[in-house]
Amino acid sequence: MKRIVACGAVLAAMAATPVLAADLGRAPAPAVKAPAAPVFSWTGFYIGGNAGYGWGSGQDGLGQTGTGVDPSGWFAGGQLGYNYQFANNVVAGIEADLQGGDITAGTAGLSSTLDVFGTVRGRLGYAVGPVLPYVTGGFAWGNNSIDYLGLSQSNTHTGWTVGAGIEYALTNHWTVKTEYLYTDLGAKSYDNIGTDAGVNAHTAKIGVNYKF
C-alpha cells in the first residue's frame, strides 16, 4: 500500500513539472501605460472680456496739441479673435476689441474725454506649453470729446497701436492675459477751441478668454 502511495506522489510531481517550467519560461506581461495627457493647442477662435487703466495726453505722437491736458481713467470691454499654432510652436493670430470708459481730464473751463475706442491687431507669439508671450500691433480708433466753456465737439480719431502681452491657459478652454498697448490716434480739428488736437494713450489691462 505504501508503495502505491509513493508511486502516485512521484507521478503527480512529474506531471506538475512541465507546467511549472512553462510558467517560469513565460515572458512577463507588458506594463500598460497610462494615456499621455493631451498637449494644449492655441489654435481656434476665442471671445472674452477685459478691464484696465489708460493714461495719455491731448497730443499725437508728433506733438500736435490743442488742449494741454493729460487724460487718464478706467475702461472695460471685450475682444474676439483667432489663433493658429504652427508645428514649431509659433502662434499667429488676429484680434479685435472694443472698449468703453472715462479717460478724461480738464482745466480752466476745458475738458477732454476719450470714451469709446477699439483696435484691430495682428498677434505673433511663441507658445511654451500653456504660456504664450506675444507682440501685437495694428489699426486703432477712438471717439474723443472736447468741451470748452460749454461748447462741446466730438471727433472720431484713427491711428495705430503697438504693444505686447502674455497669456496663460488655465484649462483647454479658459485663458487669462495681461497686455500693454501704446496708441496714437493722430490729430483732428476742433472748431470750439480753434485748433487741432491730438490723442495718444497708454493702456494696461487684464482679460479672460474662452477658446472654442
C-alpha positions as CSV (number, residue, x, y, z in Angstrom):
1,M,0.0,0.0,0.0
2,K,2.8,2.4,0.9
3,R,4.5,1.6,-2.4
4,I,1.3,2.5,-4.3
5,V,1.0,5.9,-2.5
6,A,4.7,6.7,-3.2
7,C,4.3,5.9,-6.8
8,G,1.3,8.2,-7.0
9,A,3.2,11.1,-5.4
10,V,6.1,10.7,-7.9
11,L,3.7,10.6,-10.9
12,A,1.9,13.8,-9.6
13,A,5.2,15.6,-9.2
14,M,6.3,14.6,-12.7
15,A,3.0,15.9,-14.2
16,A,3.3,19.2,-12.5
17,T,6.9,19.8,-13.5
18,P,6.2,20.8,-17.2
19,V,3.5,23.3,-16.0
20,L,5.9,25.0,-13.6
21,A,8.6,25.1,-16.2
22,A,6.2,26.7,-18.7
23,D,5.2,29.3,-16.1
24,L,8.9,30.1,-15.3
25,G,9.8,30.4,-19.0
26,R,6.8,32.7,-19.9
27,A,7.7,36.4,-20.6
28,P,6.1,38.8,-18.1
29,A,3.1,40.7,-19.5
30,P,4.0,44.2,-20.8
31,A,3.0,47.0,-18.4
32,V,0.0,49.1,-19.5
33,K,1.0,52.7,-20.0
34,A,-1.4,55.4,-19.0
35,P,-2.5,57.5,-22.0
36,A,-0.4,60.7,-22.4
37,A,-2.0,63.9,-21.4
38,P,-3.2,65.9,-24.4
39,V,-0.9,68.8,-25.4
40,F,-2.6,72.2,-25.2
41,S,-3.1,74.0,-28.6
42,W,-3.7,77.7,-29.1
43,T,-5.4,77.1,-32.4
44,G,-9.0,78.2,-32.5
45,F,-11.5,81.1,-32.2
46,Y,-11.9,82.9,-28.8
47,I,-14.0,85.5,-27.2
48,G,-13.6,87.3,-23.9
49,G,-13.7,90.4,-21.7
50,N,-11.1,92.8,-20.2
51,A,-10.7,95.8,-17.9
52,G,-7.8,98.2,-17.4
53,Y,-6.4,101.7,-16.9
54,G,-5.4,104.3,-19.6
55,W,-3.3,107.4,-19.4
56,G,-2.2,109.8,-22.1
57,S,-2.2,113.3,-23.4
58,G,-4.1,115.7,-25.7
59,Q,-1.5,115.5,-28.4
60,D,-0.4,113.0,-31.0
61,G,3.0,111.4,-31.4
62,L,4.1,114.5,-33.5
63,G,3.3,116.9,-30.6
64,Q,0.2,118.3,-32.2
65,T,-1.8,119.6,-29.2
66,G,-4.7,121.9,-28.5
67,T,-5.8,121.0,-25.1
68,G,-2.8,121.0,-22.8
69,V,-4.4,118.3,-20.6
70,D,-3.4,114.7,-19.9
71,P,-6.5,112.4,-19.6
72,S,-6.5,109.2,-17.6
73,G,-9.1,106.8,-16.3
74,W,-10.5,103.3,-16.2
75,F,-12.1,101.3,-19.1
76,A,-13.6,97.9,-19.8
77,G,-14.7,96.0,-22.9
78,G,-14.5,92.8,-24.9
79,Q,-12.4,91.1,-27.5
80,L,-12.7,88.3,-30.1
81,G,-10.1,86.7,-32.3
82,Y,-8.5,83.7,-33.8
83,N,-5.1,82.0,-33.3
84,Y,-3.2,79.4,-35.3
85,Q,-0.3,77.4,-33.7
86,F,2.3,76.1,-36.1
87,A,4.3,72.9,-35.6
88,N,7.3,74.9,-34.4
89,N,5.1,76.5,-31.6
90,V,4.9,79.9,-33.3
91,V,1.4,81.3,-32.8
92,A,-0.1,83.9,-35.2
93,G,-3.5,85.5,-34.9
94,I,-5.8,88.4,-35.3
95,E,-7.8,90.2,-32.6
96,A,-10.4,93.0,-32.5
97,D,-11.5,94.7,-29.3
98,L,-14.0,97.4,-28.3
99,Q,-13.6,99.5,-25.1
100,G,-15.8,101.9,-23.2
101,G,-14.6,104.1,-20.3
102,D,-13.9,107.5,-18.9
103,I,-10.3,108.6,-19.8
104,T,-10.7,112.2,-19.1
105,A,-9.0,115.4,-17.7
106,G,-9.9,119.1,-17.5
107,T,-8.6,122.5,-16.6
108,A,-9.7,126.2,-16.8
109,G,-13.1,125.5,-18.4
110,L,-11.8,122.9,-20.9
111,S,-12.1,119.1,-20.6
112,S,-11.2,116.2,-23.0
113,T,-12.6,112.7,-22.8
114,L,-11.9,109.5,-24.7
115,D,-15.0,107.5,-24.0
116,V,-15.0,104.7,-26.8
117,F,-12.1,103.2,-28.6
118,G,-11.0,100.0,-30.2
119,T,-8.4,98.2,-32.2
120,V,-7.9,95.5,-34.9
121,R,-4.5,93.9,-34.4
122,G,-2.3,91.1,-35.5
123,R,-0.6,89.0,-32.8
124,L,2.6,86.9,-33.0
125,G,3.9,84.8,-30.2
126,Y,5.7,81.6,-29.2
127,A,3.9,79.0,-27.1
128,V,5.8,77.4,-24.2
129,G,3.1,74.9,-23.2
130,P,0.3,76.8,-21.7
131,V,2.2,80.1,-21.7
132,L,2.0,82.5,-24.7
133,P,4.1,85.6,-24.7
134,Y,3.3,87.8,-27.8
135,V,3.7,91.1,-29.5
136,T,0.8,92.9,-31.2
137,G,0.1,95.9,-33.4
138,G,-2.3,97.3,-35.9
139,F,-5.2,99.8,-36.5
140,A,-6.8,101.9,-33.7
141,W,-9.7,104.3,-33.5
142,G,-11.3,106.3,-30.8
143,N,-14.1,108.8,-30.1
144,N,-12.8,111.9,-28.3
145,S,-14.9,114.8,-27.0
146,I,-13.6,118.3,-26.1
147,D,-15.8,120.7,-24.0
148,Y,-14.7,124.3,-23.9
149,L,-16.7,126.9,-22.0
150,G,-19.9,124.9,-22.6
151,L,-19.3,124.3,-26.3
152,S,-18.8,120.6,-26.9
153,Q,-17.4,118.8,-30.0
154,S,-16.6,115.2,-30.8
155,N,-14.3,113.6,-33.3
156,T,-13.5,110.1,-34.3
157,H,-9.8,109.7,-34.5
158,T,-7.9,106.9,-36.3
159,G,-4.3,105.8,-36.0
160,W,-2.2,102.9,-34.9
161,T,-1.3,100.8,-31.9
162,V,1.6,98.5,-30.8
163,G,2.3,96.6,-27.7
164,A,2.9,93.2,-26.0
165,G,1.3,90.8,-23.6
166,I,1.4,87.3,-22.1
167,E,-1.5,84.8,-22.0
168,Y,-1.8,81.7,-19.8
169,A,-4.1,78.7,-20.4
170,L,-6.0,77.6,-17.2
171,T,-7.8,74.8,-19.0
172,N,-8.3,73.6,-22.6
173,H,-10.9,76.4,-23.0
174,W,-10.2,79.2,-20.5
175,T,-7.2,81.6,-20.6
176,V,-6.2,84.7,-18.8
177,K,-3.9,87.5,-20.1
178,T,-2.3,90.8,-19.3
179,E,-1.5,93.3,-22.1
180,Y,0.1,96.8,-22.6
181,L,-0.6,99.0,-25.7
182,Y,0.6,102.3,-26.9
183,T,-1.9,104.0,-29.1
184,D,-1.5,107.1,-31.3
185,L,-4.8,108.4,-32.7
186,G,-3.5,111.4,-34.6
187,A,-4.9,114.9,-34.6
188,K,-8.3,116.3,-35.7
189,S,-9.6,119.9,-36.0
190,Y,-11.9,121.2,-33.2
191,D,-13.8,124.3,-34.0
192,N,-14.7,125.1,-30.4
193,I,-11.1,125.6,-29.4
194,G,-10.0,126.9,-32.8
195,T,-7.2,124.4,-33.4
196,D,-6.2,120.8,-33.9
197,A,-6.0,118.4,-31.0
198,G,-4.3,115.0,-30.9
199,V,-4.8,112.0,-28.8
200,N,-2.3,109.4,-27.6
201,A,-2.7,106.9,-24.8
202,H,-1.0,104.1,-22.9
203,T,-3.3,101.3,-21.7
204,A,-2.7,98.4,-19.4
205,K,-5.3,95.7,-19.0
206,I,-6.1,92.2,-17.8
207,G,-8.5,89.9,-19.5
208,V,-10.1,86.4,-19.7
209,N,-10.9,84.4,-22.9
210,Y,-12.9,81.4,-23.8
211,K,-11.4,79.3,-26.6
212,F,-13.8,77.2,-28.7
